[in-house]
Amino acid sequence: NNNPEPWVPGLRAALPQARFINHEYGRGHYAPLDKQAIAREINRARCGLCLSSVEGSMRGSMEYLLCGIPVVSTYSLGGRDRYYQAPYVIEVADDPQAVREAVGELKARKLNKLAIRDHVGRIVEFERRNFLKAVNELARAHFGVAQLFDTPTPFIQDEPFTAPQEEWSRRKLVPVAEALGVK
């Protein structure tokens, strides 16, 4: 078989209304998306779906929330629910009707994307501070160094919306949102 993506025809047949965004960007062939394209495409959605019960933290889940997109998630193992709070997330049973109803509910709530992003950003900032405190405590206990790290920067890879030391103020969010066309 000379087709490098033998799964595509079957998937397209099973999901005739689905968009294959990576293939759109790759003009018919799979192409990875850059960070800006990911953010742009996420912001076209009304909500994100996280339907794996075993995928754990699920990076896409945080990408949705940091883009200001509410999430419908099935119950899962691995901790992504640690960042889930009402009214931005609805967790449901692994049932198509429950997912459909939750999507409708989030759509009806007409949530503010900047409020979602601000809220989740504050949670992430809190978690980073706790992580940094724990790392410095280990450094103190094992190496006798009072404070090995002043910032979480060495542990964080810059991603869209998650640059280290960024304050999660509305003043900083508005230009990002405007640049991406977030309403």
C-alpha positions in Angstrom: 0.0 0.0 0.0 1.6 3.3 -1.1 -0.9 5.4 0.9 1.0 6.9 3.9 -2.3 7.5 5.7 -4.4 4.4 5.1 -6.7 5.3 8.0 -8.0 8.6 6.4 -10.6 7.2 3.9 -12.2 5.1 6.7 -12.3 7.9 9.1 -13.7 10.3 6.5 -16.4 7.7 5.7 -17.2 7.3 9.4 -17.3 11.1 10.1 -18.6 12.7 6.9 -19.2 16.1 8.5 -15.9 16.3 10.2 -13.2 18.7 9.2 -9.7 17.3 8.9 -7.9 20.6 9.7 -4.4 19.3 9.5 -5.2 18.0 6.0 -6.8 21.4 5.0 -3.6 23.2 6.0 -1.5 20.5 4.2 -3.7 20.8 1.0 -4.9 17.2 1.2 -2.0 15.8 3.2 -1.4 15.8 6.9 0.5 18.8 8.1 1.3 19.8 11.7 -0.2 23.1 12.8 1.8 25.9 14.2 0.8 27.5 17.6 -1.1 30.4 16.0 -3.0 28.0 13.7 -3.9 25.9 16.7 -5.2 28.9 18.7 -7.1 30.2 15.6 -8.8 26.9 15.0 -9.7 26.4 18.7 -11.2 29.8 18.8 -13.6 28.9 15.9 -15.3 26.4 18.2 -18.0 27.0 20.7 -16.8 24.4 23.1 -14.0 21.7 23.3 -14.7 18.0 23.6 -12.5 15.9 25.9 -14.1 12.4 25.5 -11.3 10.0 26.5 -11.7 8.4 29.9 -8.0 7.3 30.0 -6.1 10.1 28.3 -5.2 11.8 31.6 -4.3 15.4 31.6 -5.1 15.8 27.9 -3.2 18.8 26.6 -6.1 19.8 24.4 -8.2 20.3 27.4 -6.0 23.1 28.7 -5.5 24.5 25.2 -9.3 24.9 25.0 -9.5 26.6 28.4 -6.5 28.9 27.9 -8.1 30.0 24.6 -11.3 30.8 26.5 -13.3 27.8 25.1 -15.5 26.0 27.6 -15.2 22.2 27.8 -17.4 19.2 27.8 -15.5 16.2 29.2 -16.4 12.7 30.1 -15.2 11.5 33.5 -11.5 10.6 33.3 -8.5 9.3 35.1 -5.3 11.4 35.2 -6.2 14.8 36.6 -7.5 17.1 33.9 -10.6 17.6 36.0 -8.3 19.4 38.6 -8.7 22.5 36.4 -12.4 22.0 35.7 -14.8 24.4 37.4 -18.3 25.5 36.7 -19.6 27.3 34.7 -16.8 26.7 32.1 -16.8 22.9 32.2 -19.4 20.2 32.3 -18.4 16.7 33.0 -20.8 13.9 31.8 -21.1 10.2 31.5 -19.6 8.5 28.5 -22.9 8.8 26.6 -23.6 10.6 23.3 -26.8 12.1 24.5 -25.2 13.4 27.7 -22.4 15.0 25.6 -24.9 16.5 23.2 -27.0 18.0 26.0 -23.9 19.4 27.7 -22.7 21.1 24.5 -26.1 22.7 24.2 -26.0 23.9 27.8 -22.5 25.5 27.3 -23.7 27.2 24.1 -26.7 28.6 25.9 -24.6 30.0 28.7 -22.9 32.4 26.3 -19.7 32.5 28.4 -17.1 35.2 28.0 -13.9 33.8 26.5 -11.7 36.3 28.4 -13.3 35.4 31.7 -12.6 31.7 31.1 -9.0 32.4 30.1 -8.5 34.7 33.1 -9.9 32.2 35.5 -7.9 29.3 34.2 -4.8 31.5 34.0 -5.1 32.2 37.7 -5.3 28.5 38.4 -2.2 27.8 36.3 -0.4 30.7 38.0 -1.3 29.3 41.5 -0.1 25.8 40.4 3.2 27.2 39.1 3.8 28.9 42.4 3.1 25.7 44.4 5.4 23.8 42.0 8.2 26.3 42.5 7.7 26.3 46.2 8.0 22.4 46.2 11.1 22.4 44.0 12.8 25.0 46.2 11.9 23.1 49.4 13.5 19.9 47.8 16.6 22.0 47.0 16.8 23.3 50.5 16.3 19.9 52.1 18.7 18.0 49.8 21.3 20.6 48.8 21.1 23.2 51.5 20.2 25.9 49.0 17.6 28.4 50.3 16.1 29.2 47.0 17.4 27.5 43.8 14.8 29.0 41.5 13.2 32.4 41.6 10.8 31.8 38.7 9.3 28.7 37.0 10.8 29.7 33.7 13.4 26.8 33.5 10.5 24.4 33.7 8.1 26.0 31.2 8.2 25.8 27.5 6.6 28.9 26.0 3.2 28.0 24.4 0.5 30.2 23.2 -1.0 32.1 26.2 1.3 30.5 28.8 4.5 32.5 28.7 6.2 32.5 32.1 5.8 35.6 34.3 2.7 36.7 32.4 0.2 38.4 34.6 -3.3 37.2 34.0 -4.8 40.7 33.9 -7.5 41.7 31.5 -5.2 44.5 30.3 -2.8 41.8 28.9 -5.5 39.5 27.7 -7.4 42.0 25.5 -4.6 42.5 23.0 -4.1 38.8 22.6 -7.8 38.2 22.2 -8.1 41.0 19.6 -5.2 39.6 17.7 -6.8 36.2 17.5 -10.3 37.6 16.8 -11.7 36.4 20.1 -15.1 37.9 20.9 
